[in-house]
Amino acid sequence: MRILYNRASCDRHGKPYPGSKAIVWWDEKAKRWAGYDVPDVPVLTDGPATPNGQRAFHLGAEGVGRFFAAVYSDPDEKHPGYPRDVAYVPKDGPLPEMYEPVESPVENVLHPKVKHNPVLKYPRVKSYQPIGTVAEFPYVLMTSTVAEHWCGGSSTRNIPWLNALVPEPMLEMPESLAQELAVKTGDLVRVSSARGELTVKAVVTRRMKTLQVDGREITVVWMPYNWGYRGLSTGPSVNHLTIDAVDPGAGTQETKACLVNVVKAHEPAPTAARVKGRRS
């Protein structure tokens, strides 16, 4: 809530910068802020010459940006002794940078010699979390939910009509990969990572395109994370493939990005995913 807002899209007089797309501006005739977006100014009738009209970070107590280099608290004037706003120092510094995931097909363009976050601790359990290479696992797996099911699906997969709409997990892939693998929608594919493998049906879609990154073609595939071994509709969990690396500040897992391989399967899908070192 302390990022730069649209008031910064125009100059100190409230006029859009020359050559830029106008977003908000001060309407001198109407004596109020106007624009194609809702102006992020605390009081729309406070002009650019007023303190309120100059706030680009209007949700900060001071109306300006902050660098959080140490623990900081903003006292609440109405309730002495209670902080109104508290900020804690990120574990990777006051200005965290962009790093590649632990498993990535490309290098870190900001720091070629430092691919991953240097304060990231991984693997946490080596026997269960090996790291794959792009030579073995050339594709990037992205995961997310589907509208018909919620999180792991423990509740929604027990509702018959939701199961009828989306009855099983699947792997979406771009047409280019489908042609390469001779796969069509409905075919079984085996998806594997350094941590496990599973078999699901393929969905070939135009929605997904290969990416050009640093002169290389990168193929992204997608799976939902809404399935497991219990419920009216069961299916292999994509988390048998994902990685346990976490962001050192937020503790969020890199379940949105890891490396996998995809091949066409020629036998029925197993009832349970095979995980290296154990069964699930």
C-alpha positions as CSV (number, residue, x, y, z in Angstrom):
1,M,0.0,0.0,0.0
2,R,3.0,2.3,-0.1
3,I,3.8,2.1,-3.8
4,L,3.8,5.0,-6.2
5,Y,0.2,6.1,-7.2
6,N,-1.2,7.7,-10.2
7,R,-0.8,11.3,-8.9
8,A,2.9,10.8,-10.0
9,S,1.7,10.6,-13.6
10,C,1.5,14.4,-13.8
11,D,3.9,17.2,-12.8
12,R,3.8,19.4,-9.7
13,H,1.2,21.6,-11.4
14,G,-1.2,18.7,-12.0
15,K,-0.5,18.5,-15.8
16,P,0.3,15.2,-17.6
17,Y,4.0,15.1,-18.6
18,P,4.6,15.9,-22.3
19,G,4.6,12.8,-24.5
20,S,3.0,10.6,-21.8
21,K,-0.4,9.1,-21.7
22,A,-2.7,11.2,-19.5
23,I,-4.0,9.2,-16.5
24,V,-5.1,11.9,-14.0
25,W,-4.9,15.7,-14.0
26,W,-6.0,18.8,-12.2
27,D,-9.0,20.3,-13.9
28,E,-8.5,24.0,-13.3
29,K,-12.0,24.9,-14.5
30,A,-13.8,22.4,-12.3
31,K,-11.3,23.0,-9.4
32,R,-10.9,19.2,-8.8
33,W,-8.8,16.3,-9.8
34,A,-10.1,14.3,-12.8
35,G,-8.8,11.5,-15.1
36,Y,-9.3,8.2,-16.8
37,D,-8.5,6.5,-13.4
38,V,-9.8,7.5,-10.0
39,P,-7.2,10.1,-8.9
40,D,-5.2,8.9,-5.9
41,V,-5.5,12.2,-4.0
42,P,-6.9,12.2,-0.5
43,V,-9.3,15.1,-1.2
44,L,-10.2,15.6,-4.9
45,T,-10.7,19.4,-4.5
46,D,-7.3,19.9,-3.0
47,G,-5.3,21.4,-5.8
48,P,-1.7,20.7,-6.8
49,A,-0.4,23.6,-4.7
50,T,-1.8,22.0,-1.4
51,P,0.0,19.3,0.6
52,N,-2.7,16.8,-0.2
53,G,-2.5,17.6,-3.9
54,Q,1.2,16.8,-3.9
55,R,1.0,13.3,-2.3
56,A,2.2,10.6,-4.6
57,F,2.3,8.0,-1.8
58,H,-1.0,9.0,-0.2
59,L,-1.3,5.9,2.0
60,G,1.9,6.6,3.8
61,A,1.4,8.7,6.9
62,E,3.8,11.3,5.6
63,G,2.5,11.2,2.0
64,V,5.9,10.3,0.6
65,G,7.8,7.1,-0.1
66,R,9.8,5.2,2.5
67,F,12.9,3.1,2.6
68,F,12.5,0.4,5.3
69,A,16.0,-0.1,6.5
70,A,15.1,-0.8,10.1
71,V,12.1,-1.6,12.2
72,Y,9.9,1.4,12.1
73,S,6.6,2.4,13.8
74,D,4.3,5.3,13.1
75,P,2.6,6.3,16.4
76,D,-1.2,6.7,16.3
77,E,-1.9,10.2,17.6
78,K,-5.5,9.3,18.6
79,H,-4.3,6.2,20.5
80,P,-1.0,6.9,22.2
81,G,1.2,3.9,22.7
82,Y,-0.3,2.0,19.7
83,P,1.6,2.0,16.4
84,R,-0.6,3.0,13.4
85,D,1.8,1.5,10.9
86,V,4.6,-1.0,11.5
87,A,7.2,-2.1,9.0
88,Y,9.7,-4.9,9.4
89,V,13.0,-5.2,7.6
90,P,13.0,-7.9,4.9
91,K,15.4,-10.7,5.4
92,D,17.0,-10.0,2.0
93,G,17.6,-6.3,2.6
94,P,15.7,-3.0,2.5
95,L,15.6,-3.2,-1.3
96,P,15.0,-6.8,-2.4
97,E,15.9,-7.7,-6.0
98,M,14.6,-10.0,-8.6
99,Y,16.2,-13.4,-8.7
100,E,15.4,-16.5,-10.7
101,P,13.6,-19.5,-9.1
102,V,15.8,-22.3,-7.8
103,E,14.9,-24.2,-11.0
104,S,15.0,-21.9,-14.0
105,P,15.9,-22.4,-17.6
106,V,17.5,-18.9,-17.8
107,E,20.2,-17.0,-16.0
108,N,19.7,-13.9,-13.8
109,V,20.1,-10.9,-16.1
110,L,20.6,-8.6,-13.1
111,H,23.5,-10.6,-11.6
112,P,24.7,-13.4,-14.0
113,K,26.9,-14.8,-11.2
114,V,24.1,-14.9,-8.6
115,K,21.2,-16.8,-10.0
116,H,19.2,-17.3,-6.8
117,N,18.5,-15.2,-3.8
118,P,21.7,-15.5,-1.8
119,V,19.9,-15.7,1.6
120,L,17.5,-18.5,0.4
121,K,18.0,-21.7,2.3
122,Y,17.4,-24.7,0.1
123,P,17.0,-27.6,0.1
124,R,15.5,-28.0,3.6
125,V,15.1,-31.8,3.3
126,K,17.6,-33.0,0.8
127,S,16.2,-36.5,0.4
128,Y,12.8,-35.2,-0.7
129,Q,13.8,-32.0,-2.6
130,P,16.5,-32.7,-5.3
131,I,17.1,-30.0,-7.8
132,G,16.4,-30.6,-11.5
133,T,18.5,-29.4,-14.5
134,V,17.2,-27.9,-17.7
135,A,18.9,-30.7,-19.6
136,E,16.6,-33.3,-17.9
137,F,13.6,-31.1,-17.4
138,P,13.4,-28.6,-20.3
139,Y,9.9,-27.0,-19.6
140,V,8.7,-24.6,-17.0
141,L,5.7,-25.7,-14.9
142,M,3.2,-23.1,-13.7
143,T,0.4,-23.9,-11.3
144,S,-2.7,-22.2,-10.2
145,T,-6.4,-22.9,-9.3
146,V,-9.5,-23.3,-11.4
147,A,-12.6,-21.3,-10.9
148,E,-14.7,-24.4,-10.0
149,H,-12.5,-25.7,-7.2
150,W,-11.0,-24.1,-4.1
151,C,-7.4,-24.5,-3.1
152,G,-6.7,-28.2,-2.6
153,G,-10.3,-29.0,-3.5
154,S,-11.0,-30.8,-0.2
155,S,-14.5,-29.2,0.0
156,T,-15.4,-28.4,-3.6
157,R,-14.4,-31.8,-5.0
158,N,-17.2,-33.3,-2.8
159,I,-19.8,-31.3,-4.6
160,P,-21.2,-33.3,-7.6
161,W,-22.0,-30.5,-10.0
162,L,-18.6,-28.9,-9.6
163,N,-17.0,-32.3,-10.3
164,A,-19.2,-32.5,-13.4
165,L,-17.8,-29.2,-14.6
166,V,-14.1,-30.0,-13.9
167,P,-13.8,-33.7,-13.0
168,E,-10.0,-34.2,-13.0
169,P,-6.6,-32.4,-13.2
170,M,-5.0,-31.8,-16.6
171,L,-1.9,-30.4,-18.2
172,E,-2.3,-27.5,-20.5
173,M,0.4,-27.1,-23.2
174,P,0.9,-24.8,-26.1
175,E,0.2,-26.1,-29.6
176,S,3.9,-26.0,-30.5
177,L,4.8,-28.5,-27.8
178,A,1.8,-30.7,-28.6
179,Q,2.9,-31.0,-32.2
180,E,6.4,-31.8,-31.1
181,L,5.2,-34.6,-28.8
182,A,2.4,-35.8,-31.2
183,V,-0.2,-35.1,-28.4
184,K,-3.8,-34.0,-28.9
185,T,-6.3,-32.9,-26.3
186,G,-7.4,-36.0,-24.2
187,D,-4.2,-37.9,-24.7
188,L,-2.4,-39.0,-21.5
189,V,1.0,-37.4,-20.8
190,R,3.5,-38.2,-18.2
191,V,4.8,-35.1,-16.3
192,S,8.0,-35.5,-14.3
193,S,10.3,-33.3,-12.2
194,A,13.4,-34.1,-10.1
195,R,11.0,-34.9,-7.2
196,G,8.3,-37.1,-8.8
197,E,6.1,-37.9,-11.7
198,L,2.4,-38.2,-12.5
199,T,0.1,-39.0,-15.5
200,V,-2.8,-36.8,-16.5
201,K,-4.7,-35.9,-19.7
202,A,-3.4,-33.1,-21.9
203,V,-5.3,-30.0,-23.0
204,V,-3.8,-28.4,-26.1
205,T,-4.6,-24.6,-26.1
206,R,-3.8,-21.5,-28.1
207,R,-3.9,-19.5,-24.8
208,M,-0.4,-20.6,-24.0
209,K,2.5,-19.4,-26.2
210,T,6.2,-20.1,-26.1
211,L,8.3,-17.3,-24.7
212,Q,11.4,-15.7,-26.1
213,V,13.8,-15.1,-23.2
214,D,17.4,-14.0,-23.8
215,G,17.4,-15.3,-27.3
216,R,16.0,-18.7,-26.3
217,E,12.6,-20.3,-26.7
218,I,11.0,-21.2,-23.3
219,T,8.0,-23.4,-23.2
220,V,5.6,-23.1,-20.2
221,V,3.0,-25.7,-19.3
222,W,0.3,-25.4,-16.6
223,M,-1.5,-27.6,-14.1
224,P,-4.1,-26.9,-11.4
225,Y,-3.3,-27.6,-7.8
226,N,-6.9,-28.6,-6.8
227,W,-6.6,-32.4,-6.6
228,G,-5.6,-35.1,-4.1
229,Y,-6.4,-38.6,-3.1
230,R,-9.6,-38.1,-1.2
231,G,-13.1,-36.8,-2.3
232,L,-15.7,-37.6,-4.8
233,S,-13.3,-36.7,-7.6
234,T,-9.7,-37.7,-7.0
235,G,-6.5,-37.1,-8.9
236,P,-2.8,-36.8,-8.7
237,S,-1.5,-33.7,-6.8
238,V,0.7,-31.4,-8.8
239,N,2.7,-30.7,-5.6
240,H,4.4,-34.1,-6.1
241,L,6.2,-32.1,-8.8
242,T,6.7,-28.7,-7.3
243,I,9.6,-27.5,-5.3
244,D,9.9,-26.6,-1.6
245,A,12.1,-23.5,-2.0
246,V,10.6,-20.5,-0.2
247,D,11.0,-16.8,-0.5
248,P,13.2,-15.8,2.5
249,G,11.1,-12.8,3.4
250,A,7.5,-14.0,2.9
251,G,8.0,-17.7,3.2
252,T,6.0,-18.3,0.0
253,Q,6.9,-21.5,-1.8
254,E,8.0,-21.5,-5.4
255,T,5.1,-23.6,-6.4
256,K,4.4,-21.3,-9.4
257,A,7.7,-22.2,-11.1
258,C,9.8,-25.3,-11.4
259,L,11.3,-27.5,-14.2
260,V,9.5,-30.5,-15.7
261,N,9.6,-32.9,-18.6
262,V,6.6,-33.9,-20.5
263,V,6.3,-37.1,-22.7
264,K,3.3,-38.9,-24.2
265,A,2.1,-41.7,-22.1
266,H,1.0,-45.0,-23.6
267,E,-0.6,-46.7,-20.6
268,P,-3.6,-45.8,-18.3
269,A,-3.0,-43.1,-15.7
270,P,-2.0,-44.6,-12.3
271,T,-4.4,-44.2,-9.4
272,A,-1.6,-42.6,-7.4
273,A,1.3,-40.4,-8.3
274,R,4.7,-42.0,-8.0
275,V,7.0,-39.9,-5.9
276,K,10.7,-40.6,-5.8
277,G,11.6,-42.4,-2.6
278,R,8.0,-42.9,-1.5
279,R,4.4,-43.6,-2.5
280,S,1.5,-41.2,-2.3
